[in-house]
Amino acid sequence: MEFITTQQWDEELWQKTRGIYNVAFGEHATKPEKIIRNMFARGLSALHVLIEKDEVLAMALTGSMPGSSVLLLDYLAVRKNLRGHGIGKEFFDYIKEWAKSEPQYKRILVEVECDDIPENHARIHFWEKCGFHLLDDYKHCYKWGPQHYMAMVLYLKGKPATPIKGEDCLKYMASFHKESYKLS
């Protein structure tokens, strides 16, 4: 298996990856391609891909605001027929090691849907197995949907002296999303 990370737009790699992205998140939960391209043009994003024999097995989009010590895991998906075999955890471990090698990052954030349904419990459990901690002090509901979200954090360089609040993390994520949608 080959792990690839690029912080530059790669049309060929995106064409191999976009099917997994669209199937995993659906038309209404994904960022439009022109927004993703713009995120790369503005230095806000990285694409991580796991490939075996020229077939994409998993993909992720991460992002960060300029000068930030926080890496946001915006999307992560494993090919549907390969889920439940440890590929997602192995792929995330690669992303975590990549983030550790980037000196600016101190933590990784992910937002999770937290409404009380089995799929959400399974996702939260997956992220906990990856080392994330649920910040359950605050739930957020975006104006475009009925789902509630909470933040999860993974510390890369030790826990901070002052506890991180879920509300602050979700505000950071909201500001990242807002910045992502600004066109150059």
N, CA, C and O of each residue as an XYZ file, in Angstrom:
736
protein
N       0.845     -1.185      0.000
C       0.000      0.000      0.000
C       0.885      1.240      0.000
O       1.965      1.263      0.590
N       0.396      2.255     -0.672
C       1.124      3.515     -0.765
C       0.270      4.637     -0.183
O      -0.902      4.786     -0.529
N       0.871      5.417      0.699
C       0.217      6.585      1.276
C       0.743      7.821      0.559
O       1.952      7.982      0.388
N      -0.162      8.683      0.145
C       0.214      9.913     -0.556
C      -0.437     11.092      0.149
O      -1.612     11.038      0.513
N       0.330     12.155      0.339
C      -0.216     13.420      0.825
C       0.256     14.510     -0.115
O       1.440     14.596     -0.440
N      -0.677     15.343     -0.549
C      -0.324     16.484     -1.377
C      -1.036     17.728     -0.865
O      -2.201     17.684     -0.467
N      -0.313     18.826     -0.885
C      -0.901     20.111     -0.522
C      -1.078     20.981     -1.765
O      -1.394     22.167     -1.670
N      -0.868     20.371     -2.928
C      -1.098     21.023     -4.219
C      -2.227     20.276     -4.924
O      -2.365     19.062     -4.776
N      -3.028     21.007     -5.688
C      -4.103     20.353     -6.424
C      -3.497     19.372     -7.420
O      -2.590     19.726     -8.174
N      -3.999     18.138     -7.420
C      -3.545     17.092     -8.330
C      -4.785     16.523     -9.008
O      -5.499     15.704     -8.430
N      -5.033     16.960    -10.226
C      -6.255     16.592    -10.948
C      -6.386     15.082    -11.112
O      -7.457     14.521    -10.879
N      -5.309     14.427    -11.508
C      -5.360     12.978    -11.725
C      -5.690     12.235    -10.424
O      -6.518     11.324    -10.416
N      -5.045     12.624     -9.347
C      -5.302     11.983     -8.058
C      -6.730     12.255     -7.593
O      -7.393     11.363     -7.065
N      -7.202     13.485     -7.786
C      -8.578     13.811     -7.383
C      -9.589     12.974     -8.169
O     -10.572     12.503     -7.598
N      -9.363     12.786     -9.460
C     -10.300     12.002    -10.271
C     -10.381     10.558     -9.770
O     -11.442      9.937     -9.826
N      -9.266     10.030     -9.284
C      -9.270      8.671     -8.726
C      -9.963      8.627     -7.364
O     -10.467      7.582     -6.952
N      -9.987      9.753     -6.677
C     -10.439      9.829     -5.282
C     -11.887     10.260     -5.137
O     -12.566      9.835     -4.202
N     -12.363     11.078     -6.023
C     -13.660     11.736     -5.834
C     -14.834     10.770     -5.705
O     -15.819     11.098     -5.044
N     -14.756      9.588     -6.316
C     -15.839      8.623     -6.193
C     -16.056      8.192     -4.747
O     -17.192      8.127     -4.279
N     -14.968      7.898     -4.041
C     -15.071      7.511     -2.626
C     -15.657      8.665     -1.817
O     -16.530      8.465     -0.972
N     -15.172      9.866     -2.086
C     -15.641     11.078     -1.395
C     -17.149     11.253     -1.579
O     -17.877     11.458     -0.607
N     -17.610     11.173     -2.816
C     -19.035     11.392     -3.091
C     -19.917     10.286     -2.523
O     -20.994     10.570     -1.998
N     -19.483      9.036     -2.618
C     -20.279      7.925     -2.086
C     -20.357      8.005     -0.563
O     -21.425      7.807      0.016
N     -19.242      8.292      0.078
C     -19.198      8.293      1.544
C     -20.007      9.421      2.157
O     -20.646      9.235      3.192
N     -19.987     10.586      1.533
C     -20.598     11.748      2.171
C     -21.862     12.240      1.491
O     -22.587     13.052      2.064
N     -22.144     11.771      0.290
C     -23.361     12.185     -0.389
C     -23.262     13.603     -0.923
O     -22.430     14.398     -0.486
N     -24.107     13.890     -1.852
C     -24.072     15.169     -2.564
C     -24.238     16.374     -1.647
O     -23.616     17.411     -1.876
N     -25.057     16.254     -0.621
C     -25.371     17.415      0.214
C     -24.396     17.622      1.369
O     -24.412     18.677      2.002
N     -23.555     16.643      1.653
C     -22.625     16.775      2.783
C     -21.197     17.066      2.334
O     -20.305     17.223      3.168
N     -20.977     17.138      1.030
C     -19.630     17.390      0.527
C     -19.469     18.849      0.127
O     -20.434     19.534     -0.210
N     -18.237     19.296      0.173
C     -17.923     20.619     -0.369
C     -17.880     20.480     -1.892
O     -17.374     19.480     -2.402
N     -18.402     21.463     -2.621
C     -18.302     21.411     -4.085
C     -16.833     21.400     -4.527
O     -15.964     21.965     -3.863
N     -16.586     20.753     -5.646
C     -15.215     20.625     -6.133
C     -14.543     21.983     -6.326
O     -13.354     22.119     -6.038
N     -15.269     22.984     -6.802
C     -14.641     24.302     -7.010
C     -14.169     24.897     -5.678
O     -13.176     25.624     -5.642
N     -14.876     24.591     -4.587
C     -14.459     25.072     -3.265
C     -13.190     24.341     -2.828
O     -12.269     24.955     -2.289
N     -13.146     23.035     -3.061
C     -11.956     22.258     -2.692
C     -10.744     22.742     -3.483
O      -9.660     22.909     -2.925
N     -10.928     22.967     -4.782
C      -9.826     23.495     -5.602
C      -9.335     24.827     -5.037
O      -8.132     25.068     -4.944
N     -10.272     25.675     -4.666
C      -9.931     26.985     -4.118
C      -9.182     26.845     -2.789
O      -8.254     27.605     -2.510
N      -9.590     25.872     -1.974
C      -8.892     25.636     -0.704
C      -7.419     25.296     -0.957
O      -6.538     25.759     -0.234
N      -7.162     24.491     -1.979
C      -5.779     24.162     -2.324
C      -5.045     25.392     -2.845
O      -3.893     25.628     -2.482
N      -5.700     26.166     -3.685
C      -5.070     27.374     -4.239
C      -4.689     28.358     -3.131
O      -3.711     29.095     -3.262
N      -5.452     28.371     -2.052
C      -5.217     29.300     -0.942
C      -4.365     28.696      0.176
O      -4.131     29.346      1.195
N      -3.903     27.460     -0.008
C      -3.033     26.828      0.986
C      -3.749     26.409      2.256
O      -3.142     26.368      3.326
N      -5.037     26.096      2.152
C      -5.825     25.715      3.326
C      -5.984     24.208      3.492
O      -6.462     23.760      4.534
N      -5.595     23.410      2.490
C      -6.000     22.013      2.499
C      -4.880     21.072      2.073
O      -3.910     21.469      1.428
N      -5.051     19.808      2.459
C      -4.188     18.716      1.995
C      -5.083     17.522      1.675
O      -6.100     17.296      2.330
N      -4.689     16.773      0.670
C      -5.381     15.544      0.292
C      -4.477     14.377      0.663
O      -3.301     14.345      0.301
N      -5.042     13.424      1.387
C      -4.332     12.216      1.803
C      -5.035     11.037      1.132
O      -6.263     10.947      1.151
N      -4.255     10.141      0.542
C      -4.830      9.029     -0.209
C      -4.054      7.753      0.109
O      -2.831      7.769      0.246
N      -4.788      6.654      0.223
C      -4.197      5.325      0.373
C      -4.494      4.564     -0.914
O      -5.652      4.389     -1.291
N      -3.438      4.115     -1.581
C      -3.581      3.452     -2.883
C      -2.924      2.078     -2.829
O      -1.874      1.890     -2.215
N      -3.573      1.131     -3.486
C      -2.975     -0.191     -3.684
C      -3.265     -0.617     -5.112
O      -4.421     -0.649     -5.535
N      -2.214     -0.944     -5.855
C      -2.348     -1.371     -7.254
C      -3.178     -0.371     -8.058
O      -4.088     -0.761     -8.789
N      -2.869      0.892     -7.925
C      -3.507      1.997     -8.651
C      -4.992      2.185     -8.303
O      -5.708      2.904     -9.001
N      -5.448      1.540     -7.226
C      -6.830      1.712     -6.772
C      -6.823      2.460     -5.440
O      -6.084      2.111     -4.520
N      -7.659      3.494     -5.355
C      -7.764      4.267     -4.119
C      -8.603      3.477     -3.117
O      -9.738      3.100     -3.407
N      -8.034      3.231     -1.936
C      -8.739      2.506     -0.880
C      -9.366      3.455      0.134
O     -10.413      3.159      0.710
N      -8.709      4.612      0.351
C      -9.194      5.576      1.340
C      -8.717      6.966      0.948
O      -7.723      7.129      0.240
N      -9.456      7.966      1.430
C      -9.085      9.352      1.171
C      -9.439     10.203      2.372
O     -10.308      9.852      3.170
N      -8.748     11.333      2.488
C      -9.081     12.305      3.530
C      -8.703     13.693      3.041
O      -7.735     13.873      2.302
N      -9.486     14.659      3.470
C      -9.155     16.069      3.284
C      -8.925     16.658      4.663
O      -9.770     16.541      5.550
N      -7.774     17.293      4.836
C      -7.488     17.997      6.077
C      -7.286     19.462      5.745
O      -7.057     19.832      4.594
N      -7.373     20.282      6.770
C      -7.171     21.701      6.532
C      -6.745     22.425      7.784
O      -6.871     21.925      8.901
N      -6.236     23.623      7.559
C      -5.799     24.449      8.673
C      -5.803     25.904      8.243
O      -5.529     26.230      7.088
N      -6.117     26.763      9.185
C      -6.039     28.198      8.944
C      -4.565     28.602      8.984
O      -3.787     28.012      9.734
N      -4.172     29.599      8.189
C      -2.773     30.045      8.202
C      -2.313     30.412      9.618
O      -2.997     31.134     10.344
N      -1.144     29.898      9.986
C      -0.567     30.197     11.290
C      -1.157     29.422     12.451
O      -0.784     29.659     13.600
N      -2.069     28.501     12.178
C      -2.742     27.756     13.241
C      -1.948     26.512     13.638
O      -1.225     25.936     12.825
N      -2.091     26.112     14.886
C      -1.470     24.877     15.377
C      -2.456     23.708     15.343
O      -2.167     22.625     15.851
N      -3.624     23.943     14.737
C      -4.695     22.950     14.702
C      -4.870     22.417     13.284
O      -4.987     23.190     12.333
N      -4.887     21.097     13.150
C      -5.213     20.451     11.888
C      -6.644     19.942     12.002
O      -6.976     19.209     12.934
N      -7.474     20.327     11.069
C      -8.865     19.881     11.048
C      -8.989     18.724     10.071
O      -8.637     18.852      8.898
N      -9.486     17.605     10.550
C      -9.777     16.471      9.680
C     -11.180     16.704      9.146
O     -12.170     16.427      9.823
N     -11.252     17.213      7.929
C     -12.516     17.659      7.347
C     -13.346     16.474      6.841
O     -14.548     16.402      7.094
N     -12.710     15.561      6.138
C     -13.384     14.372      5.602
C     -12.404     13.206      5.634
O     -11.217     13.386      5.363
N     -12.891     12.021      5.961
C     -12.109     10.791      5.840
C     -13.073      9.697      5.430
O     -14.131      9.525      6.037
N     -12.698      8.953      4.385
C     -13.567      7.877      3.904
C     -12.732      6.698      3.433
O     -11.645      6.859      2.878
N     -13.265      5.517      3.667
C     -12.688      4.265      3.186
C     -13.683      3.681      2.193
O     -14.896      3.763      2.388
N     -13.152      3.089      1.126
C     -14.026      2.455      0.133
C     -15.021      1.550      0.867
O     -14.647      0.788      1.759
N     -16.268      1.649      0.480
C     -17.363      1.010      1.225
C     -17.142     -0.489      1.454
O     -17.380     -0.985      2.555
N     -16.693     -1.204      0.435
C     -16.530     -2.657      0.568
C     -15.315     -3.052      1.415
O     -15.102     -4.238      1.669
N     -14.522     -2.075      1.852
C     -13.326     -2.367      2.653
C     -13.465     -1.940      4.109
O     -12.538     -2.124      4.899
N     -14.595     -1.382      4.465
C     -14.783     -0.898      5.837
C     -14.854     -2.070      6.815
O     -15.298     -3.165      6.471
N     -14.406     -1.807      8.041
C     -14.468     -2.829      9.086
C     -13.280     -3.779      9.097
O     -13.306     -4.794      9.793
N     -12.229     -3.455      8.325
C     -11.052     -4.323      8.253
C      -9.784     -3.641      8.766
O      -8.680     -4.134      8.536
N      -9.937     -2.518      9.456
C      -8.779     -1.836     10.024
C      -8.086     -0.853      9.097
O      -7.113     -0.210      9.491
N      -8.573     -0.730      7.872
C      -7.933      0.177      6.913
C      -8.084      1.629      7.347
O      -7.139      2.407      7.221
N      -9.248      2.005      7.854
C      -9.466      3.381      8.299
C      -8.520      3.773      9.420
O      -7.974      4.876      9.410
N      -8.320      2.894     10.376
C      -7.405      3.162     11.496
C      -5.967      3.263     10.996
O      -5.234      4.170     11.389
N      -5.563      2.337     10.135
C      -4.208      2.376      9.574
C      -3.997      3.665      8.774
O      -2.945      4.297      8.867
N      -4.994      4.042      8.000
C      -4.913      5.266      7.202
C      -4.832      6.487      8.113
O      -4.030      7.390      7.878
N      -5.664      6.511      9.155
C      -5.594      7.653     10.062
C      -4.237      7.707     10.763
O      -3.690      8.793     10.955
N      -3.686      6.558     11.147
C      -2.368      6.549     11.790
C      -1.324      7.210     10.890
O      -0.442      7.921     11.373
N      -1.428      6.972      9.580
C      -0.530      7.633      8.631
C      -0.729      9.155      8.680
O       0.247      9.904      8.724
N      -1.986      9.613      8.673
C      -2.272     11.054      8.727
C      -1.738     11.648     10.027
O      -1.175     12.743     10.034
N      -1.918     10.921     11.120
C      -1.419     11.397     12.417
C       0.105     11.552     12.389
O       0.633     12.551     12.879
N       0.802     10.589     11.830
C       2.267     10.679     11.744
C       2.685     11.828     10.831
O       3.661     12.525     11.110
N       1.945     12.024      9.742
C       2.225     13.168      8.864
C       2.056     14.471      9.643
O       2.903     15.360      9.557
N       0.963     14.587     10.405
C       0.711     15.808     11.184
C       1.813     16.029     12.221
O       2.245     17.161     12.436
N       2.266     14.956     12.861
C       3.355     15.078     13.841
C       4.639     15.581     13.188
O       5.428     16.281     13.823
N       4.846     15.227     11.925
C       6.064     15.649     11.221
C       6.006     17.112     10.784
O       7.027     17.692     10.414
N       4.832     17.697     10.826
C       4.660     19.115     10.499
C       4.765     19.884     11.814
O       3.880     19.755     12.660
N       5.809     20.674     12.012
C       6.076     21.254     13.336
C       4.989     22.176     13.890
O       4.913     22.367     15.104
N       4.160     22.740     13.041
C       3.157     23.688     13.545
C       1.975     23.009     14.246
O       1.303     23.651     15.054
N       1.704     21.743     13.964
C       0.491     21.121     14.490
C       0.682     20.568     15.899
O       1.613     19.807     16.165
N      -0.222     20.969     16.796
C      -0.223     20.483     18.178
C      -1.400     19.557     18.457
O      -1.375     18.774     19.407
N      -2.430     19.655     17.621
C      -3.601     18.801     17.821
C      -4.377     18.659     16.519
O      -4.247     19.469     15.601
N      -5.185     17.612     16.467
C      -6.080     17.359     15.340
C      -7.499     17.417     15.879
O      -7.797     16.871     16.941
N      -8.360     18.079     15.140
C      -9.778     18.150     15.495
C     -10.616     17.440     14.445
O     -10.288     17.438     13.258
N     -11.692     16.845     14.902
C     -12.705     16.300     14.006
C     -14.056     16.616     14.637
O     -14.216     16.560     15.856
N     -15.030     16.952     13.780
C     -16.375     17.150     14.310
C     -17.190     15.913     13.974
O     -17.090     15.361     12.878
N     -18.002     15.486     14.943
C     -18.798     14.273     14.772
C     -20.265     14.581     15.021
O     -20.624     15.362     15.901
N     -21.099     13.935     14.210
C     -22.533     14.031     14.472
C     -22.794     13.294     15.777
O     -22.252     12.214     16.010
N     -23.626     13.884     16.622
C     -23.793     13.297     17.959
C     -25.246     12.984     18.308
O     -25.550     12.666     19.458
N     -26.149     13.071     17.324
C     -27.516     12.660     17.624
C     -27.499     11.170     17.956
O     -26.653     10.431     17.454
N     -28.423     10.732     18.795
C     -28.400      9.395     19.383
C     -28.889      8.330     18.401
O     -30.012      7.836     18.503
N     -28.006      7.983     17.434
C     -28.303      6.899     16.496
C     -27.067      6.002     16.395
O     -25.953      6.469     16.632
N     -27.245      4.722     16.047
C     -26.118      3.779     16.042
C     -24.936      4.208     15.161
O     -23.783      4.018     15.546
N     -25.210      4.782     13.986
C     -24.128      5.196     13.089
C     -23.223      6.227     13.757
O     -22.000      6.169     13.624
N     -23.826      7.166     14.472
C     -23.032      8.193     15.144
C     -22.218      7.602     16.287
O     -21.065      7.983     16.487
N     -22.808      6.674     17.039
C     -22.068      6.006     18.118
C     -20.863      5.249     17.548
O     -19.780      5.256     18.132
N     -21.071      4.596     16.396
C     -19.980      3.843     15.764
C     -18.860      4.777     15.316
O     -17.683      4.456     15.479
N     -19.218      5.929     14.754
C     -18.190      6.884     14.318
C     -17.399      7.422     15.514
O     -16.172      7.514     15.468
N     -18.107      7.772     16.569
C     -17.423      8.277     17.769
C     -16.485      7.204     18.321
O     -15.357      7.502     18.715
N     -16.954      5.959     18.347
C     -16.116      4.853     18.826
C     -14.868      4.698     17.946
O     -13.773      4.469     18.458
N     -15.036      4.822     16.629
C     -13.890      4.733     15.716
C     -12.848      5.789     16.067
O     -11.659      5.489     16.178
N     -13.304      7.028     16.241
C     -12.359      8.112     16.540
C     -11.712      7.921     17.917
O     -10.549      8.275     18.111
N     -12.454      7.371     18.857
C     -11.853      7.077     20.166
C     -10.756      6.019     20.022
O      -9.713      6.122     20.669
N     -10.981      5.000     19.178
C      -9.950      3.987     18.933
C      -8.709      4.605     18.290
O      -7.600      4.091     18.444
N      -8.902      5.704     17.574
C      -7.784      6.415     16.940
C      -7.080      7.357     17.908
O      -6.079      7.979     17.552
N      -7.600      7.466     19.141
C      -6.951      8.289     20.156
C      -7.618      9.623     20.450
O      -7.116     10.399     21.264
N      -8.734      9.899     19.804
C      -9.438     11.162     20.029
C     -10.227     11.126     21.335
O     -10.624     10.064     21.813
N     -10.442     12.310     21.898
C     -11.254     12.484     23.098
C     -12.462     13.336     22.733
O     -12.327     14.371     22.081
N     -13.638     12.897     23.155
C     -14.868     13.631     22.888
C     -14.975     14.810     23.842
O     -14.882     14.652     25.059
N     -15.171     15.981     23.278
C     -15.380     17.193     24.080
C     -16.886     17.422     24.131
O     -17.454     18.116     23.287
N     -17.517     16.825     25.133
C     -18.978     16.774     25.164
C     -19.613     17.917     25.947
O     -20.759     17.816     26.386
N     -18.865     19.004     26.119
C     -19.406     20.138     26.864
C     -20.301     21.032     26.006
O     -20.954     21.936     26.527
N     -20.335     20.785     24.690
C     -21.071     21.697     23.811
C     -21.506     20.955     22.554
O     -20.727     20.212     21.957
N     -22.759     21.163     22.160
C     -23.286     20.634     20.899
C     -23.623     21.811     20.005
O     -24.109     22.845     20.464
N     -23.357     21.635     18.720
C     -23.604     22.710     17.762
C     -24.514     22.197     16.656
O     -24.414     21.041     16.244
N     -25.391     23.052     16.186
C     -26.261     22.724     15.059
C     -26.067     23.807     13.997
O     -26.357     24.980     14.235
N     -25.575     23.403     12.828
C     -25.401     24.363     11.737
C     -26.758     24.728     11.158
O     -27.715     23.960     11.257
N     -26.831     25.901     10.557
C     -28.111     26.378     10.028
C     -28.601     25.571      8.833
O     -29.785     25.633      8.503
N     -27.719     24.809      8.170
C     -28.131     24.084      6.978
C     -28.625     22.663      7.249
O     -28.972     21.955      6.303
N     -28.667     22.232      8.486
C     -29.147     20.872      8.727
C     -29.556     20.650     10.160
O     -29.191     21.428     11.041
N     -30.309     19.599     10.403
C     -30.823     19.339     11.747
C     -29.842     18.596     12.659
O     -30.101     18.477     13.857
N     -28.728     18.094     12.127
C     -27.806     17.296     12.926
C     -27.081     18.165     13.952
O     -26.816     19.348     13.733
N     -26.777     17.532     15.068
C     -25.974     18.178     16.106
C     -24.556     17.610     16.049
O     -24.354     16.435     15.744
N     -23.589     18.461     16.347
C     -22.185     18.074     16.274
C     -21.478     18.350     17.590
O     -21.832     19.269     18.328
N     -20.476     17.535     17.862
C     -19.547     17.786     18.957
C     -18.135     17.664     18.387
O     -17.920     17.068     17.332
N     -17.196     18.237     19.104
C     -15.800     18.179     18.687
C     -15.097     17.017     19.373
O     -15.431     16.628     20.492
N     -14.115     16.479     18.666
C     -13.204     15.498     19.242
C     -11.789     15.995     18.973
O     -11.520     16.581     17.925
N     -10.891     15.762     19.919
C      -9.526     16.266     19.805
C      -8.518     15.146     20.047
O      -8.731     14.259     20.874
N      -7.431     15.212     19.310
C      -6.283     14.331     19.508
C      -5.071     15.236     19.702
O      -4.728     16.030     18.825
N      -4.435     15.110     20.845
C      -3.258     15.925     21.148
C      -2.021     15.262     20.552
O      -1.778     14.075     20.774
N      -1.248     16.022     19.805
C      -0.037     15.502     19.174
C       1.210     15.771     20.000
O       2.186     15.026     19.921
N       1.177     16.832     20.790
C       2.368     17.254     21.536
C       2.030     17.516     22.995
O       2.468     18.517     23.561
N       1.270     16.642     23.600
C       0.906     16.783     25.009
C      -0.327     17.642     25.214
O      -0.635     18.530     24.419
N      -1.019     17.352     26.302
C      -2.226     18.108     26.656
C      -1.852     19.517     27.100
O      -0.850     19.707     27.790
N      -2.655     20.508     26.707
C      -2.377     21.875     27.167
C      -2.713     22.033     28.650
O      -3.502     21.264     29.200
N      -2.115     23.025     29.287
C      -2.360     23.273     30.716
C      -3.811     23.658     30.963
O      -4.404     23.251     31.962
N      -4.378     24.436     30.060
C      -5.777     24.847     30.169
C      -6.618     23.912     29.315
O      -6.323     23.745     28.132
N      -7.653     23.298     29.870
C      -8.488     22.385     29.086
C      -9.103     23.079     27.863
O      -9.501     24.243     27.920
N      -9.166     22.340     26.779
C      -9.774     22.844     25.551
C     -11.269     22.591     25.630
O     -11.706     21.517     26.043
N     -12.044     23.580     25.233
C     -13.501     23.466     25.272
C     -14.035     23.092     23.894
O     -13.539     23.559     22.868
N     -15.055     22.242     23.894
C     -15.701     21.852     22.653
C     -16.248     23.041     21.890
O     -16.163     23.087     20.663
N     -16.807     24.000     22.604
C     -17.368     25.181     21.940
C     -16.287     25.941     21.175
O     -16.519     26.378     20.047
N     -15.115     26.101     21.774
C     -14.021     26.796     21.092
C     -13.566     26.020     19.854
O     -13.268     26.614     18.818
N     -13.515     24.706     19.965
C     -13.115     23.877     18.827
C     -14.122     23.984     17.691
O     -13.742     24.110     16.527
N     -15.399     23.935     18.028
C     -16.424     24.038     16.994
C     -16.450     25.431     16.375
O     -16.758     25.565     15.191
N     -16.137     26.460     17.137
C     -16.025     27.812     16.564
C     -14.863     27.866     15.574
O     -14.975     28.476     14.510
N     -13.745     27.226     15.927
C     -12.608     27.167     15.007
C     -13.025     26.461     13.718
O     -12.722     26.927     12.620
N     -13.719     25.341     13.862
C     -14.153     24.594     12.685
C     -15.084     25.437     11.827
O     -14.960     25.443     10.602
N     -16.015     26.149     12.457
C     -16.943     27.003     11.712
C     -16.186     28.102     10.974
O     -16.517     28.420      9.832
N     -15.177     28.683     11.611
C     -14.400     29.728     10.938
C     -13.593     29.135      9.782
O     -13.421     29.782      8.749
N     -13.099     27.905      9.953
C     -12.398     27.235      8.854
C     -13.345     27.008      7.678
O     -12.991     27.284      6.532
N     -14.550     26.507      7.959
C     -15.514     26.265      6.880
C     -15.874     27.575      6.180
O     -15.970     27.623      4.954
N     -16.069     28.624      6.954
C     -16.393     29.934      6.373
C     -15.253     30.403      5.466
O     -15.489     30.880      4.356
N     -14.033     30.264      5.943
C     -12.860     30.653      5.148
C     -12.747     29.788      3.892
O     -12.355     30.278      2.833
N     -13.091     28.506      4.010
C     -13.019     27.585      2.876
C     -13.926     28.016      1.733
O     -13.588     27.837      0.563
N     -15.063     28.576      2.069
C     -16.047     28.939      1.050
C     -15.791     30.301      0.416
O     -16.504     30.689     -0.510
N     -14.787     31.036      0.898
C     -14.436     32.310      0.261
C     -13.663     32.012     -1.012
O     -12.650     31.313     -0.982
N     -14.134     32.535     -2.109
C     -13.443     32.316     -3.377
C     -12.354     33.357     -3.569
O     -12.497     34.510     -3.162
N     -11.258     32.933     -4.199
C     -10.135     33.853     -4.459
C     -10.534     34.890     -5.483
O      -9.729     35.752     -5.835
